[in-house]
Amino acid sequence: MDFLDPLILARLQFGLTTLYHYLFVPLTLGMAITVAIFQTIWHRTGDVKWLHITRLFGKIFLINFAMGVVTGIVQEFQFGMNWSDYSRFVGDVFGAPLAFEGLMAFFFEATFIGLWIFGWDKLPRRIHLLTIWATAFGSILSAYFILTANAFMQNPVGFELNPETGRAELTNFFELLTNPVALAAFPHTIFAAFMFTAAVIIAVAAYHLRRGQHLETMRPVLRYGMWFMIISFVGTAISGDQLGLVMVQTQPMKMAAAEALWKTACGADASFSIFSIGTPDGTAEVWSLRVPYLLSFLSTHSLDGCVEGLNNLQELYTQKFGAGVDYMPEIWVTYWSFRWMMGFGGIATLISVAGLWVTRKKATRPVAGWMWRIAIWSAPLPLFGSLVGWIFTEMGRQPWIVFGLMHTADGVSPNVPAWTVLISLVAFTLVYASLAVVEFRLILKAAQQGPDPLPGPADPDPRDLPIDQTPSTVY
């Protein structure tokens, strides 16, 4: 492998930039909903502890949101810098949902987040509450448009090829928006984002409860986070099952690569390996722990269904798309990323289930210190699951940049020398590493500071104060 190849460097840069940007996306999606829920509880109950909880997690949300905006802009610039042939070929189609995301969803989100930040003592309380819900809606809408663009790369629809220009041109925007891959990937992505948000909430609460501080505010936050995790895991699993069915229909090679299934198998032979050891070339199996019928059920919802193998699909793709191309992705990447994706999320959920049990009201023993530490240090697990899930999604599509239409090697900018890509890759990596340290320290500081102290029994209810006297200097 030539690491000074512009294609390799462009792929590496886009992959690193995308994964770095996605560090902030799940927390933005989930924390917007969470802050809206917390503020709604305060609005309905008048319990001041929920006001302080809203402020605490509102700070974390805003810090994360700012970083997500900066890194997302740089990511989109790469379509023109390193992938100009790709942009020229499908820009008419791919650019439409991205334009809607920027001009409608993001501006909608940014407008209302500004009103929420500066409107604490200037807007009526109900209107101010609506601004954070509008922010949450904008972030979800933004995610859908971006997933629509990505879904086109997985399953191109709503277009036709212009033989004169050699470009893909948009013909049906509604068909693009209702791409089966987008409809299945959207809830899966959102629920996975909620899982990471829940893990962060659990970690913040566990940090303070371990030290015996802010007990009245952090106890309900901990329970919320653990239930949020479990419910989100159920949503992730159900939506992931539906996404798998769509994947079998649109990209069967990806499903075969997820199991390293070389020959077509049916029924009991279409088993799912929990763990497997293969030969160095990856074409033979030495030992594996398998669940019979599971791959068949995941792929077809039938115990006797058939799953096409890699070798069979290679022959089919050779006939359909042309000879001389290896249509198989990197099998070890797809195989292990598929399992790590499920494993990280499953472990985080089991920790939440155990946490609900040990913190129940009738528990007779105090929570041990090591249990709190597990709750704190398990916070990144759902994020790791999401990251390797995206690695599986994108690496499993190779060698296509747009499945069935364009190879990845054909999408790179033809006149960009390798040294310029290398310089920008190093520069981005150094800058992003510095920003990551700043982001982590800011969020850590806000989390460790915790919520404001609760007022005493003689202090007035904030809802009874005039708007201009309500504690509001939050940010």
C-alpha positions in Angstrom: 0.0 0.0 0.0 1.4 3.4 -1.1 0.7 5.8 1.8 1.6 8.7 -0.5 -1.1 7.8 -2.9 -3.6 10.8 -3.1 -6.5 8.3 -2.9 -5.3 6.7 0.3 -4.5 10.1 1.9 -7.9 11.5 0.8 -9.7 8.6 2.3 -7.8 8.7 5.5 -8.3 12.5 5.9 -12.1 12.2 5.2 -12.4 9.2 7.5 -10.6 10.9 10.4 -12.4 14.2 9.9 -15.8 12.5 9.8 -15.1 10.3 12.8 -13.8 13.4 14.7 -16.9 15.4 13.8 -19.1 12.5 14.9 -17.6 12.7 18.4 -19.9 15.7 18.9 -23.0 14.7 16.9 -24.6 12.1 19.2 -24.3 14.3 22.3 -25.8 17.2 20.5 -28.8 15.2 19.3 -29.5 13.5 22.7 -28.6 16.4 24.9 -31.0 18.8 23.1 -33.9 16.5 23.8 -32.7 15.9 27.4 -32.4 19.6 28.2 -35.9 20.2 26.7 -37.3 17.4 28.9 -35.6 18.7 32.1 -36.8 22.3 31.4 -40.3 21.0 30.8 -40.3 19.2 34.2 -39.2 22.4 35.9 -41.9 24.3 34.0 -44.6 21.9 35.0 -43.6 21.2 38.6 -41.9 24.4 39.7 -39.3 22.3 41.5 -36.1 24.5 41.4 -33.8 21.5 41.3 -34.9 20.8 37.7 -34.0 24.4 36.8 -30.5 23.8 38.1 -30.3 20.4 36.3 -31.4 22.1 33.1 -28.7 24.7 33.5 -26.0 22.1 34.1 -26.7 20.0 31.1 -27.5 23.1 29.0 -23.9 24.1 29.5 -22.6 20.7 28.3 -25.0 20.9 25.3 -23.8 24.3 24.2 -20.1 23.5 24.6 -20.6 20.4 22.5 -22.8 22.1 19.9 -20.2 24.8 19.2 -17.5 22.1 18.5 -19.9 20.2 16.2 -20.5 23.2 14.1 -16.9 24.0 13.5 -15.8 20.4 12.6 -18.9 19.9 10.4 -18.0 22.8 8.2 -14.5 21.5 7.5 -15.9 18.1 6.7 -18.1 19.4 3.9 -15.3 21.5 2.4 -13.5 18.2 1.6 -16.0 17.3 -1.1 -14.6 20.1 -3.2 -11.0 19.8 -2.1 -10.3 16.1 -2.2 -13.3 14.6 -4.0 -14.1 17.0 -6.9 -14.8 14.2 -9.4 -17.3 12.7 -7.0 -18.9 16.1 -6.4 -19.0 16.8 -10.2 -20.7 13.4 -10.8 -23.4 13.4 -8.1 -23.4 17.0 -6.9 -26.8 17.7 -8.3 -28.3 14.9 -6.2 -26.0 14.7 -3.2 -26.0 18.5 -2.7 -29.8 18.8 -2.5 -30.3 17.3 1.0 -27.1 19.0 2.2 -28.4 22.3 1.0 -31.7 21.7 2.9 -29.7 20.8 6.0 -27.7 24.0 5.9 -30.3 26.5 4.7 -33.3 25.1 6.6 -32.5 22.7 9.4 -29.2 24.2 10.7 -30.4 27.9 10.5 -33.6 26.8 12.2 -31.6 25.1 14.9 -29.1 28.0 15.3 -31.9 30.6 15.5 -33.8 28.9 18.3 -30.7 28.0 20.2 -29.8 31.7 20.2 -33.2 32.6 21.5 -32.9 30.0 24.2 -29.5 31.2 25.4 -30.4 34.9 25.5 -34.1 34.6 26.2 -34.1 33.4 29.9 -35.1 36.8 31.2 -36.5 38.3 28.0 -39.1 35.8 26.8 -42.3 34.5 28.4 -41.5 31.1 30.1 -43.6 29.1 27.8 -42.1 30.7 24.7 -38.7 30.1 26.1 -39.5 26.5 26.7 -40.6 26.2 23.1 -37.3 27.5 21.9 -35.4 24.5 23.3 -37.9 22.1 21.9 -37.5 23.9 18.5 -33.8 23.5 18.8 -34.1 19.8 19.5 -36.4 19.4 16.5 -33.9 21.3 14.3 -31.1 19.0 15.3 -33.1 15.9 14.5 -34.2 17.4 11.1 -30.6 18.2 10.4 -29.6 14.7 11.1 -32.3 13.3 8.7 -31.1 15.4 5.7 -27.5 14.4 6.3 -28.5 10.7 6.5 -30.5 11.2 3.3 -27.3 12.3 1.5 -25.4 9.3 2.9 -28.2 6.9 2.0 -27.9 8.0 -1.6 -24.3 6.7 -1.5 -25.5 3.4 -0.1 -28.6 3.0 -2.3 -28.8 5.6 -5.2 -32.4 6.6 -6.0 -34.3 9.5 -7.4 -31.9 10.3 -10.2 -31.1 9.6 -13.8 -27.8 9.6 -15.7 -27.4 12.3 -18.3 -25.5 10.6 -21.2 -24.4 14.0 -22.6 -22.8 15.3 -19.4 -22.0 12.0 -17.7 -23.5 13.2 -14.5 -26.3 12.0 -12.2 -29.1 14.5 -12.1 -31.9 14.7 -9.5 -35.3 13.8 -10.8 -37.4 13.0 -7.7 -36.5 14.7 -4.4 -39.3 12.9 -2.6 -37.9 9.6 -3.6 -34.5 10.7 -2.4 -36.0 11.7 1.0 -37.9 8.4 1.3 -34.9 6.2 0.4 -35.4 2.9 2.4 -31.8 3.2 3.7 -32.5 6.7 5.1 -35.8 5.6 6.7 -34.1 2.7 8.4 -30.8 4.4 9.3 -32.5 7.5 10.8 -34.1 5.9 13.9 -31.0 3.7 14.4 -28.7 6.7 14.4 -30.9 8.8 16.7 -31.4 6.0 19.3 -27.7 5.3 19.3 -27.1 9.0 19.9 -29.5 8.9 22.8 -27.5 6.0 24.3 -24.3 8.1 24.4 -26.2 11.0 25.9 -27.6 8.7 28.6 -24.1 7.4 29.3 -22.8 11.0 29.8 -25.7 11.8 32.1 -25.1 8.7 34.2 -21.4 9.5 34.4 -22.0 13.1 35.7 -24.5 11.8 38.2 -22.3 9.0 39.4 -19.3 11.4 39.8 -21.3 13.5 42.3 -23.1 10.7 44.1 -19.8 8.9 44.7 -18.7 12.0 46.5 -21.9 12.4 48.4 -22.7 15.8 46.9 -25.8 17.2 45.2 -27.8 14.2 46.3 -31.2 15.7 45.8 -30.5 16.7 42.2 -28.2 13.9 41.0 -30.4 10.9 42.2 -33.2 11.6 39.8 -30.7 12.5 37.1 -29.0 9.1 37.5 -32.3 7.2 37.3 -33.3 9.2 34.2 -30.0 8.4 32.5 -30.3 4.7 33.2 -33.9 4.4 32.0 -32.9 6.6 29.0 -30.1 4.1 28.2 -32.3 1.0 28.4 -35.1 2.5 26.3 -32.7 3.8 23.7 -30.9 0.4 23.5 -34.3 -1.2 22.7 -34.9 1.4 20.0 -31.4 0.9 18.6 -31.8 -2.9 18.5 -35.3 -2.8 16.8 -34.2 -0.1 14.3 -30.9 -2.0 13.7 -32.9 -5.1 12.8 -34.9 -3.2 10.2 -31.7 -1.6 8.8 -30.2 -5.0 8.5 -33.2 -6.2 6.4 -32.8 -3.2 4.1 -29.0 -3.8 3.9 -29.6 -7.3 2.7 -31.9 -6.0 -0.1 -29.7 -3.1 -1.2 -26.1 -4.2 -0.3 -26.0 -8.0 0.2 -22.2 -7.9 0.0 -22.1 -5.8 3.2 -24.1 -8.4 5.1 -21.9 -11.2 3.9 -18.9 -9.2 4.9 -20.3 -8.6 8.4 -20.2 -12.4 8.9 -17.3 -13.2 6.7 -19.6 -15.6 4.9 -17.7 -16.9 1.9 -20.3 -19.4 0.5 -24.1 -19.0 0.4 -25.7 -20.6 3.4 -29.3 -21.4 4.4 -31.0 -22.3 7.6 -28.8 -23.8 10.3 -25.7 -23.3 8.2 -26.4 -19.5 8.1 -25.3 -19.2 11.7 -23.9 -16.1 13.4 -20.4 -16.2 15.0 -20.0 -14.4 18.3 -16.3 -14.9 18.1 -14.2 -16.4 15.4 -10.5 -17.2 14.6 -9.5 -17.6 11.0 -6.5 -18.2 8.9 -4.2 -15.2 8.1 -5.6 -14.9 4.6 -9.2 -14.8 6.0 -10.5 -17.5 3.7 -10.8 -20.3 6.2 -12.1 -20.7 9.8 -10.0 -22.3 12.6 -12.5 -22.0 15.4 -15.7 -20.0 16.2 -18.5 -19.7 18.7 -21.7 -19.8 16.7 -25.4 -19.4 17.1 -27.3 -21.5 14.6 -29.9 -19.9 12.4 -29.2 -16.4 13.8 -27.7 -15.0 10.6 -30.6 -16.4 8.6 -33.1 -14.8 10.9 -31.3 -11.4 11.0 -31.1 -11.3 7.2 -34.5 -12.7 6.3 -36.6 -13.0 9.5 -36.9 -16.6 8.7 -35.0 -19.6 10.2 -34.7 -21.3 6.9 -33.7 -18.2 4.8 -30.6 -18.1 2.6 -27.8 -15.5 2.9 -25.6 -15.0 -0.2 -21.9 -15.6 0.3 -19.0 -13.3 -0.7 -17.7 -15.6 -3.4 -21.2 -15.9 -5.0 -21.7 -12.2 -4.9 -18.3 -11.5 -6.4 -19.3 -13.6 -9.4 -22.6 -11.8 -9.6 -21.1 -8.4 -9.3 -18.5 -9.3 -11.9 -21.2 -10.1 -14.4 -23.3 -7.1 -13.5 -20.6 -4.3 -13.1 -17.6 -5.6 -15.0 -14.6 -7.9 -14.5 -11.2 -7.0 -13.1 -12.5 -5.5 -9.8 -12.5 -7.0 -6.3 -15.9 -6.1 -5.0 -15.3 -7.4 -1.5 -14.5 -4.9 1.3 -11.9 -5.4 4.0 -13.4 -8.4 5.6 -11.6 -8.2 9.0 -12.8 -4.6 9.3 -16.4 -5.3 8.6 -16.5 -8.5 10.7 -15.1 -7.0 13.9 -16.6 -3.6 13.6 -20.1 -5.2 13.3 -19.5 -7.1 16.6 -17.8 -4.2 18.4 -20.8 -2.0 17.5 -23.2 -4.4 19.2 -20.9 -5.3 22.0 -20.1 -1.7 23.2 -23.8 -0.8 23.3 -24.8 -4.1 25.0 -22.2 -3.6 27.8 -23.3 -0.1 28.4 -26.9 -1.2 28.7 -26.1 -4.1 31.1 -24.4 -1.5 33.3 -27.5 0.6 33.4 -29.7 -2.5 34.2 -27.3 -3.3 37.1 -27.4 0.3 38.2 -31.1 0.4 38.4 -31.0 -2.7 40.6 -28.3 -1.5 43.1 -29.8 2.0 43.4 -33.4 0.9 43.9 -35.2 2.3 46.9 -35.3 -1.1 48.7 -31.6 -1.7 48.3 -30.1 -2.6 51.7 -26.4 -1.9 50.9 -24.8 1.3 49.8 -23.4 1.5 46.3 -19.7 0.5 46.4 -17.1 3.0 45.1 -16.0 0.6 42.4 -19.6 0.6 41.0 -19.6 4.3 40.7 -16.3 4.2 38.9 -17.6 1.7 36.4 -20.6 4.0 35.8 -18.2 6.9 35.2 -15.7 5.2 33.0 -18.3 3.4 30.9 -19.5 6.7 29.4 -17.6 6.4 26.1 -18.8 2.9 25.3 -22.0 3.9 23.3 -19.9 6.5 21.4 -17.3 3.8 20.5 -20.2 1.6 19.3 -21.5 4.4 17.1 -18.1 5.1 15.7 -17.3 1.5 14.7 -20.9 1.3 13.4 -20.1 4.1 10.9 -16.8 2.4 10.1 -18.8 -0.7 9.2 -21.3 1.2 7.2 -18.7 3.1 5.1 -16.0 0.4 4.8 -18.7 -2.2 4.0 -19.7 -0.2 0.9 -16.2 -0.3 -0.6 -15.0 -0.3 -3.4 -18.0 1.9 -4.2 -18.3 5.6 -3.3 -21.8 5.5 -4.7 -22.9 1.9 -4.8 -23.2 0.5 -8.3 -22.4 3.9 -9.9 -18.9 5.1 -9.0 -15.8 3.5 -7.5 -14.1 5.3 -4.7 -10.9 5.5 -6.8 -12.8 7.4 -9.5 -14.1 10.1 -7.1 -10.9 11.6 -5.9 -9.7 15.0 -7.2 -7.4 14.3 -10.1 -5.1 17.3 -9.9 -4.5 17.4 -6.2 -0.9 16.2 -5.4 -0.4 13.9 -2.4 1.8 16.3 -0.5 -0.9 18.9 -0.2 -3.4 16.3 1.1 -0.7 15.1 3.6 0.0 18.6 4.8 -3.7 19.3 5.4 -4.1 15.9 7.0 -1.4 16.6 9.5 -2.6 20.2 10.1 -6.2 19.0 10.7 -5.0 16.3 13.0 -3.0 18.7 15.2 -5.7 21.3 15.3 -8.4 18.8 16.1 -6.3 17.1 18.8 -5.9 20.6 20.4 -9.6 21.3 20.1 -10.5 17.9 21.6 -8.4 18.7 24.7 -10.2 22.0 25.1 -13.6 20.5 24.5 -13.0 17.7 27.0 -11.7 20.0 29.7 -14.6 22.4 29.3 -17.2 19.7 29.6 -15.3 18.0 32.4 -15.1 21.3 34.3 -18.9 21.9 33.9 -19.7 18.4 34.9 -17.4 18.5 38.0 -18.8 21.8 39.0 -22.3 20.3 39.1 -25.6 22.1 39.5 -26.0 25.3 41.6 -26.9 24.7 45.3 -30.6 24.3 46.0 -32.3 27.3 47.7 -33.4 27.0 51.3 -37.0 26.6 52.5 -37.4 30.4 52.9 -36.3 31.2 49.4 -39.0 32.0 46.9 -40.0 29.7 44.0 -38.3 31.0 40.8 -41.7 30.8 39.0 -43.2 33.3 41.4 -40.5 35.9 40.7 -40.9 38.5 37.9 -39.0 37.4 34.8 -36.3 40.0 35.2 -35.6 38.7 38.8 -35.5 35.0 37.9 -31.9 33.6 38.2 -30.9 33.6 34.6 -27.3 34.4 34.1 -26.6 30.9 32.9 -24.1 31.2 30.0 
